[in-house]
């Protein structure tokens, strides 16, 4: 049991004293970057889906 308590004490100390946490501004910038990248990827996948649908419709209409 003492090992578990020691583990939690050391974990708490590391999280509060040794970890470098990002600032609020850095978190906001990262969040915006993730949002923009997600939107771009979603648009690319949407475009690929529409193009594949169009090509397959042309193919099946020609049969």
N, CA, C and O of each residue as an XYZ file, in Angstrom:
252
protein
N       0.826     -1.197      0.000
C       0.000      0.000      0.000
C       0.861      1.249      0.000
O       0.508      2.255     -0.615
N       1.992      1.185      0.690
C       2.884      2.343      0.760
C       3.423      2.683     -0.635
O       3.638      3.854     -0.948
N       3.640      1.663     -1.468
C       4.128      1.884     -2.825
C       3.125      2.650     -3.674
O       3.494      3.491     -4.494
N       1.852      2.344     -3.463
C       0.796      3.031     -4.226
C       0.719      4.491     -3.809
O       0.605      5.374     -4.659
N       0.780      4.754     -2.502
C       0.733      6.127     -1.994
C       1.941      6.900     -2.505
O       1.804      8.051     -2.920
N       3.106      6.297     -2.481
C       4.324      6.942     -2.975
C       4.197      7.249     -4.462
O       4.617      8.313     -4.916
N       3.620      6.320     -5.219
C       3.414      6.539     -6.654
C       2.548      7.769     -6.900
O       2.877      8.600     -7.746
N       1.437      7.890     -6.162
C       0.556      9.034     -6.351
C       1.212     10.333     -5.918
O       0.990     11.367     -6.548
N       2.010     10.310     -4.865
C       2.724     11.513     -4.433
C       3.716     11.961     -5.492
O       3.800     13.145     -5.817
N       4.464     11.009     -6.026
C       5.434     11.342     -7.064
C       4.752     11.804     -8.346
O       5.238     12.717     -9.014
N       3.637     11.184     -8.690
C       2.888     11.591     -9.884
C       2.374     13.010     -9.729
O       2.463     13.811    -10.660
N       1.837     13.327     -8.557
C       1.325     14.677     -8.309
C       2.457     15.700     -8.382
O       2.297     16.764     -8.979
N       3.595     15.380     -7.777
C       4.742     16.288     -7.804
C       5.216     16.527     -9.233
O       5.529     17.657     -9.610
N       5.267     15.474    -10.013
C       5.717     15.619    -11.397
C       4.741     16.466    -12.206
O       5.161     17.312    -12.996
N       3.446     16.246    -12.016
C       2.441     16.999    -12.775
C       2.414     18.473    -12.388
O       2.111     19.318    -13.230
N       2.722     18.802    -11.139
C       2.645     20.203    -10.705
C       3.965     20.942    -10.831
O       3.968     22.151    -11.060
N       5.099     20.240    -10.685
C       6.382     20.939    -10.653
C       7.255     20.712    -11.880
O       8.017     21.602    -12.258
N       7.169     19.564    -12.502
C       8.116     19.217    -13.561
C       7.546     19.314    -14.972
O       8.306     19.400    -15.937
N       6.241     19.301    -15.105
C       5.617     19.357    -16.430
C       5.484     20.814    -16.853
O       5.076     21.665    -16.062
N       5.826     21.092    -18.091
C       5.649     22.431    -18.640
C       4.305     22.469    -19.361
O       4.137     21.863    -20.419
N       3.367     23.180    -18.782
C       2.032     23.261    -19.353
C       1.967     24.409    -20.343
O       2.584     25.448    -20.108
N       1.242     24.258    -21.441
C       1.120     25.355    -22.414
C       0.264     26.480    -21.847
O      -0.583     26.278    -20.978
N       0.520     27.669    -22.375
C      -0.275     28.819    -21.935
C      -1.649     28.769    -22.597
O      -1.893     27.971    -23.502
N      -2.537     29.638    -22.124
C      -3.884     29.692    -22.691
C      -3.840     30.062    -24.175
O      -4.593     29.514    -24.981
N      -2.966     30.982    -24.523
C      -2.832     31.386    -25.919
C      -2.334     30.262    -26.810
O      -2.808     30.096    -27.934
N      -1.376     29.489    -26.308
C      -0.872     28.351    -27.073
C      -1.963     27.310    -27.280
O      -2.064     26.722    -28.356
N      -2.782     27.078    -26.251
C      -3.886     26.118    -26.380
C      -4.906     26.589    -27.410
O      -5.417     25.793    -28.198
N      -5.200     27.897    -27.399
C      -6.155     28.434    -28.364
C      -5.609     28.308    -29.783
O      -6.338     27.934    -30.702
N      -4.330     28.620    -29.960
C      -3.727     28.497    -31.292
C      -3.754     27.048    -31.772
O      -4.047     26.779    -32.937
N      -3.454     26.135    -30.886
C      -3.478     24.721    -31.254
C      -4.892     24.266    -31.599
O      -5.090     23.500    -32.542
N      -5.870     24.737    -30.835
C      -7.256     24.355    -31.097
C      -7.716     24.877    -32.461
O      -8.400     24.169    -33.199
N      -7.345     26.102    -32.792
C      -7.714     26.675    -34.090
C      -7.036     25.895    -35.210
O      -7.653     25.611    -36.236
N      -5.771     25.552    -35.013
C      -5.042     24.785    -36.018
C      -5.696     23.430    -36.266
O      -5.841     23.013    -37.415
N      -6.089     22.745    -35.205
C      -6.760     21.449    -35.338
C      -8.103     21.610    -36.042
O      -8.458     20.788    -36.887
N      -8.848     22.653    -35.708
C     -10.140     22.899    -36.344
C      -9.978     23.140    -37.842
O     -10.711     22.567    -38.648
N      -9.028     23.979    -38.211
C      -8.811     24.288    -39.630
C      -8.345     23.039    -40.382
O      -8.828     22.754    -41.478
N      -7.411     22.302    -39.797
C      -6.926     21.088    -40.451
C      -8.060     20.072    -40.616
O      -8.154     19.414    -41.653
N      -8.909     19.942    -39.615
C     -10.044     19.005    -39.702
C     -11.008     19.419    -40.806
O     -11.504     18.572    -41.549
N     -11.271     20.701    -40.914
C     -12.164     21.180    -41.974
C     -11.571     20.926    -43.358
O     -12.282     20.513    -44.274
N     -10.272     21.172    -43.509
C      -9.626     20.944    -44.802
C      -9.682     19.458    -45.164
O     -10.001     19.111    -46.301
N      -9.380     18.599    -44.225
C      -9.425     17.157    -44.488
C     -10.851     16.722    -44.824
O     -11.056     15.912    -45.729
N     -11.832     17.255    -44.100
C     -13.226     16.918    -44.378
C     -13.623     17.354    -45.787
O     -14.327     16.623    -46.484
N     -13.182     18.529    -46.208
C     -13.500     19.005    -47.556
C     -12.825     18.146    -48.625
O     -13.421     17.869    -49.665
N     -11.595     17.727    -48.374
C     -10.899     16.869    -49.333
C     -11.622     15.526    -49.459
O     -11.834     15.040    -50.570
N     -11.997     14.930    -48.336
C     -12.718     13.652    -48.375
C     -14.071     13.826    -49.060
O     -14.482     12.969    -49.842
N     -14.762     14.919    -48.776
C     -16.045     15.201    -49.428
C     -15.869     15.308    -50.938
O     -16.655     14.747    -51.701
N     -14.839     16.028    -51.365
C     -14.574     16.178    -52.796
C     -14.259     14.843    -53.462
O     -14.729     14.564    -54.564
N     -13.459     14.022    -52.784
C     -13.130     12.706    -53.332
C     -14.378     11.835    -53.436
O     -14.537     11.093    -54.405
N     -15.258     11.920    -52.450
C     -16.490     11.140    -52.466
C     -17.389     11.586    -53.616
O     -17.947     10.754    -54.331
N     -17.529     12.904    -53.793
C     -18.368     13.404    -54.887
C     -17.787     13.022    -56.240
O     -18.532     12.659    -57.150
N     -16.468     13.097    -56.387
C     -15.834     12.733    -57.654
C     -16.027     11.248    -57.938
O     -16.345     10.875    -59.067
N     -15.844     10.405    -56.947
C     -16.032      8.969    -57.147
C     -17.480      8.661    -57.492
O     -17.749      7.824    -58.354
N     -18.417      9.332    -56.826
C     -19.840      9.125    -57.124
C     -20.145      9.518    -58.560
O     -20.846      8.795    -59.268
N     -19.625     10.652    -58.989
C     -19.858     11.132    -60.356
C     -19.288     10.148    -61.379
O     -19.951      9.812    -62.361
N     -18.069      9.692    -61.145
C     -17.436      8.757    -62.072
C     -18.199      7.436    -62.130
O     -18.415      6.896    -63.215
N     -18.605      6.919    -60.991
C     -19.352      5.660    -60.972
C     -20.726      5.816    -61.634
O     -21.181      4.907    -62.327
N     -21.385      6.952    -61.429
C     -22.674      7.178    -62.092
C     -22.506      7.211    -63.600
O     -23.325      6.649    -64.326
N     -21.451      7.864    -64.081
C     -21.192      7.877    -65.520
C     -20.932      6.467    -66.039
O     -21.426      6.087    -67.101
N     -20.172      5.715    -65.301
C     -19.847      4.341    -65.708
C     -21.107      3.485    -65.773
O     -21.321      2.777    -66.757
N     -21.951      3.542    -64.729
C     -23.139      2.691    -64.719
C     -24.189      3.141    -65.713
O     -24.956      2.307    -66.194
N     -24.259      4.426    -66.045
C     -25.200      4.886    -67.058
C     -24.776      4.423    -68.454
O     -25.611      4.236    -69.339
N     -23.460      4.240    -68.637
C     -22.977      3.820    -69.953
C     -23.234      2.334    -70.192
O     -23.116      1.873    -71.328
N     -23.575      1.591    -69.178
C     -23.821      0.155    -69.362
C     -25.199     -0.129    -69.831
O     -25.556     -1.290    -70.031
